[in-house]
């Protein structure tokens, strides 16, 4: 289990998580998951608030058990699912001409930095993106949250969103539950 005392997550992630669980199952499953983790009477999550990251982990783990998948697989599927909503909510940080590669190159400087400016209680993980030649990006994900599966899902979700899924290979090169994970993205 993750232990990140004082760490906060943007409320949009909780709202999208609820939507994902309801999409995969139904509203009752969301209520059952909250009850299982002791959050049955939790005030509903709000988009522009912040909440303890520890709550996100316990909810995701319970939802992964309901779906019969590991935490990293659940995180990846959740990351893929939330991309259209994420792009809509944070469109003010995005140049409309960007595609997958440009989105990834600017995610830290534009999206994460913009989210942090709007609410300094949030703490998006630093992502260091390097362009290696014409057709490859390397993302260095470093976070005590250990959510690289989520990052891989977002990358795959971006590729699907921009109809580039067939043109992109996403290759985590280290264990997805590590604090530091390198992810290679090949554009073919």
PyMOL commands that set and color helices and strands:
alter all, ss='L'
color gray80, all
select helices_A, chain A and resi 11-24+27-36+53-67+71-89+91-93+100-118+148-161+165-167
alter helices_A, ss='H'
color red, helices_A
select strands_A, chain A and resi 8-10+50-52+126-131+136-142+168-172+180-187
alter strands_A, ss='S'
color yellow, strands_A
deselect
rebuild
show_as cartoon
